Amino acid sequence: MNIALYTFTSSLHDKSAVDAVSREFLSSIENVLGYGFDFRGDDFTSYGKSDLDVIFIRTGGSEGLFKQVFPALSGNILLLTSGKSNSLAASLEILSFLNQNGRKGEVLHGSAQYIAERIDTLAKVTRAKRSIDGQKLGIIGEPSDWLIASQPDKKVVKDKLGIEFIDIDIRELIDLAKESSHNPFTEYVSSIVAGLRSDAPESVRKYVEGAVAIYSALRSMVARYGLSGLTLRCFDLLDALGNTGCLALALLNSEGFPSACEGDVPALLSMVIGKALTGKSGFQANPSQIDPSTGRMLLAHCTVPFNMVERYSYNTHFESGIGVAIHGELVKGDVTLFKTSADLGRVFCEEATLLENQYGKDLCRTQVLLQMKNPELLSEYFLRNPIGNHHIVFNGNHRGVFEEFMN
């Protein structure tokens, strides 16, 4: 993480005394962060090019110095202050000036722990926004007919996040999957495919070559269109290819390409945002059973990223009984459940505990039982005002950074 630190110091204060206080203050923050600041002093020529830019207001009387530099500063402005030498008072005056000029800002002040956590969160958000800006996401086939509340608002997403959607005819994928030549596999994919061919039950093995061909075709399309992620109208493959996209999507997600099922664009957006913020793959799943009295819910789907699970086995796709589906067992413990709406106007983000992995015969193959930390949400949100069907599970607690990004 690269945190650029710019400084303002009034000439009215003794520089050596201010330096001594500043060193101690900044060292306490760096010790919590686990990495150091990139000191830039009063040279603002590279402002806006780091993971995060922080302006350290070291003393009172810095307000006029800030006003001189202000026209060259873009984005939200972060003002770090120790409170020594009237620095907090100066920071509040500067923040008021920003608000009067229609700009957003924040004063970073408090314990070293609080400041370090806030800096780390804001740096992750800034880096995520920059990584997402300019991405191209493929919609291969239209959203599935049953996703009547999950249609994309492409213009809003382009304006707010800089993401461009590429509509691709699913027949292109079908034709590629029927061709005999395939992309060379990475060692990672080769090991999974080898395990499939030797360890999958006989009812699944006959679908392996076709499932791998779908993966290979999607990889070709990722390269052809310069995609950073995709969503696939996968149920069309049942008749067209006699197979499913479950294995292909599991592999792509594991390789760092967020890939959603059923042409679900809001689910894909949620996976892309989550990947940018946490560096982790997400599990797209259907809420399958909800118990508002206990705060528990069961989610399930027939694909899951291999890099999210401790163990996995193979089965056929639940609804169709064909193809290669994955029964994965996710790590028990803290998870975050996330979903954004198609226009980014609504968001659901809550932390939960993954209690156990199940394998009931009447649901999709990967099944996880969650205990929500805020149980009343099961009735208030899911049963009264949900954002569509699919929701995304991420390992770990990430609510703070998700909410900061969406805000």
N, C-alpha and C positions, 0 to 999 in steps of 0.2 A: 504494500500500500504506500503510495506516495502522497504525503500531506505537505503542501507548500505553506510555509509560515512567513507572512509579511509583518512588518512591525512599524508602529508609530510611537515616537517618544518626543515629548515636548522639551524644548531647550531650557525651560524653566526649572527642570529637575536635574539633580546630580546624576550624571550618566553612570558612574561607577557603582553607586548605590543601587540604581535601578537594575543594572546588569546582574548584580549579585542576587537580588530578589527574583529576577526573571529566570536565572539559571535553575534555582531551586524549584520554582513553580513548574517550569517546563519539564524538568527531570522527573518530577512526581507523576506527571501525565504520561510521559514516555514509558515509565516503568510499568504502568497499567496497560498501555497500548501494546507493549512488546516490540515496538519499533520507534524510530526517532523521526523528528520533524526534518523537513528539507528547508533550511533557513534561506530566505531570500532578502531579508532586510527591507529597505524601502525601494527596491528595484521591482516594479510591477510589470515589466515588459513581458513576462511569461505567464501572467495571471490568466487563469482559465484553462490551463493545459495539464494540470495535475489531477489526481484522483479527487483531491479536495483542496480548496484554497481557504486559508484561515488568516484573518488579520488580527494580530496581537496588539491590542491597545494597551500600551505599557503604563501610560500616565495620563493624568488630566491635562487639559490644554492641547490635546491631539485633534480636537474637532476640526479646527481650521485646516490642518494638514490633510485630514481625510477628505474634506470638501474639495480640495484641489485635485485629488486623484480620482474622486468619485466618477466623473464622466467616462473614464476609461474602464470602469468595472462593470462586468456583466453578471447576470444570474443572481441567485440569492447570496447575500453577503453575511458571512459569519464573523462575529467579533468576539475574540477571546480576551478575557480580562481576569486578572488575579484579585482585583479589588484594592490592591496597594496603590499608593500615590494618586488617589482619586481616579483610578482607571475605570472603575465601574460607573461612576458618575458620567465620565466622558463617553463611555460606550452607550449609555442610555440616551444621551443627547444625540449621538450619531444615529442610533436606531430610530429615534423620533424623526430625525431628518429624512431617513430612508422612507419611513411610512408616509411622510408628507409629500414625498416625490413619487409615490406609487410603487415603491420597490419593497421587496420582502427581505427580511434579515432576521438574525437571531443572535442574542448574546449568550456566549458559552461561559458560564460562571457557576461555581459550586465546588464540590469536592473533586479531587483528582479522578476518582472512580466515575463520578457522574460525567465529567467533561470527556474523559477517555471513551466511555461508552457512547456518548453522543457523537463524538468525532468519528468513531468507527462506523456507526450506523449511517451517518451522513455521507461518509466516503463510499460505502457500499452502494448507497442509492445513486450518488453521482456517477460512479463507475458503471452501474447498471444502465442508467439512462443513456450514457454515451455508447455503450456496447449495443444497445437495442436500436438506436437511431440509425436508419439506413438499412436495416435488415429487410430481406425479402422472405415472405412466408407463402408457401404454396397451398392452394385449396384444390386438391385433386378430386374432381367431381364435386357436385354441389353438396351442401349439408344434407344429411339424411332427412327423409320426409317427416319423420317424427320429431325432429328438433324444431318445433314450431315457434319456440321462444328464444332461439339461439342464433338468429340471423346476424351476420356481421354488419357493423357500421364502418365501412372502410375509410371514409373520409375523416371521420372523427379520430380513428386510430392513427391515420397518417399525420393529421395535424398535431396530435398530442404526443405521439411516441416516435414519429418518423418511420413507421413500419409501412411497407408496401405489400399489398396482397397480389399474388399472381394466380389467376384462374387458369387451371389446366384441365383439359378434357381427360376424363378417366380412361378413354379408349387408348390414349397414348401409353399409359401404364400397362394396360392389358396387352397391347401389341409388343411392348418391350419384354414383358414377362414371358411371352410365348416364344421369343427368340432363344436360340440355343447358346449364344455367347453371353458370358456374364463377367461382371467386374472381378478383378482379383480380390480375394478377401484379406482382411487384416488377420494377424495371428489370433487376435481376440475372437473375431467372428468364426474363424476356422475351428477353434477349440470348441465353441458352442455347437457348431454344426456337426462336428465329429461326435460329440456327446449325444446329440440327437439321433444320429444314425445308429449308434450302438446301444443307447440306454432307453430310448423312447419305446413305449409299448407298440406292439405290432399294428394296432389300429391307427397309430399315428404315423409310423414310418413311411407309409405309402404316400403321405402328403409332404414329406420333407423337401423333396426336390422342387416341387411347385412353390412351397412357402419360401424357400431360399431364392427362387427366381423372382418372386415379388419383391423381396428385399433388394436384390441386385438391381432390379428395374427402378426402384425408388432411389437408390444411390446414384444411378445414372441421371435421374431427373434432378436430384439435388445439385449435381455438378452442372448440368445443362442450363438450369435457370438461376444458379447462384443462390440457392435457398439456404436459409439458416434454420428452417423448421417447416413442418407441413402438417396438414390434416387430410385424412383420406376417407372418402365415401366407401368404406371397406365392405359393406354388405353387398355391393354390386359385384364383388369378386366371387361370391358364392356360385352364381350361375355362369359368369363369364369364364372363370378359371377353375371352378370346382375346388376352391381353396379360400383361405382367409388371410388377412393382413396382420394377425396377432403377433407372429414371430418377427416379421419385418419391423413393426413398430417398436417391439421390445428391443431389438438390436439397435435401431436408429437412436432411440432414447438413451441407450447405454453408451452410445458413441458421442453423445453430446448434441444431437439434433432433436430438439423437442418435436414430438410427433404424436398427434392426437387421432382418435378414432372417430368414425361416423361423420366426418366433415365438420366437426364441432369447432367453430372458430373461437368462441369465448374460452373454451377449454384450452385450445392451443395458446391463446394469448396469456392465459394464466400460467401455463407451463413455461412459456418464454420468459415472462417476468420473473417467475420463481427461479429459473435457471440462472438468469442474469444476477439476481440478488444473492443467491445462496451457493451457486456453482454446482447445484445438485439436480438430478433428474426428479420428475414428479410422476406419481401414479394416478392416472385418470380413472375414476371409478364411479359406479352408480351407487347412490344410497339405496340400500336394499331392505333394511329393517331398522326401525327407529323405536326406541322405548323412552318416551319423555319422562317417565317416572324415575328412571335410573340414570338418565343422561348418556345412555349407550346407543351406538349405532353401528350397523354392519354395512360395509361397502364392498363391492365386488366388481371385477372385470376380468376378461380373458387374456389380457396382456399386461405386463408389468416390466419396467426396466430391469435387466439382469443385475445392474450395479446397485439396486436398492434392496436386494434380497440376500438372505443368508443361505438359503437352500431353494431349489426349485425342481420341479418335475414337469412332465408333459402330459397333455390330454388333448382331446379334440375340442373345437369351439363349442360352447355350451348350447347356443340356440340351434345351430345347424348340424352338429355332430360330425363335422368334417374339419380338415385343416390341422394346424399345430397351434394349440393354446398353451399358456404357461400357468402352472400353479406355483406361485412364488410365496415364500414365507419371509415377510419383512421383519426387520429388527424391532423387537419390542421396546417400548419406551416412548419418549417424547416425539410428537409429530405436530405439524401445522397443516390445517385444512384451509385451502385458499380457492377463491373463484372471483373473477371480475366479469362484469357484464360486457356485452358486445360494444357498447358505446363508452365504456370505462366510467360510467356515471355511478355505478353501484359496485360495492366490493364486500365480500365476506371473507374474514380471516380470523380463525380461532385456533387455539392450541388444544391439544388433546393427548391422551395416553393410549398407545396401541397396546391393548391387553393381550390379544392372542390372534393367531392365524387359524382360520377354519377351512374346512374342505367339504361343505355340504353338497349333495348331489343336485340340488334344485336351484343353484345359482352359478354365475360365472366363476371361472376356475380359481382366481386369486381372491381371497376373502379375508378382510381384516376387521376386527372388532375394536372400536374406539370408545374410550370413556372421555366425554367432553368435559373440559375444565369449567365450562359455563353451561350446565345442563339445560337451563330454561331455553337456550337457543334452539334446542331441537324442536320445540313446539312453536316458539316465536318466529324463528327464521324458516326452518325446513318445512314445517307444516302450514305456515301462513303466508310467507313472502320469500320464497327461494329465488336464487338466480339460476334458473334452469335445472337440469338434471345432474350432469357430470360435475364433480368437484375433484380437486387435485390434492393429493397427500404428499407432503414433503417430510423427510426425516428431520427431526430436531425442532427446536423452538425458534421461530422466526417472525412472530407477529409484529414486533416493533419495527423491523426493517421493511416488512411488507406495507404496514400502515404509513410509514414515512414516505415510501415511494408513491403510493396511491394518493396521498395528500398533496 
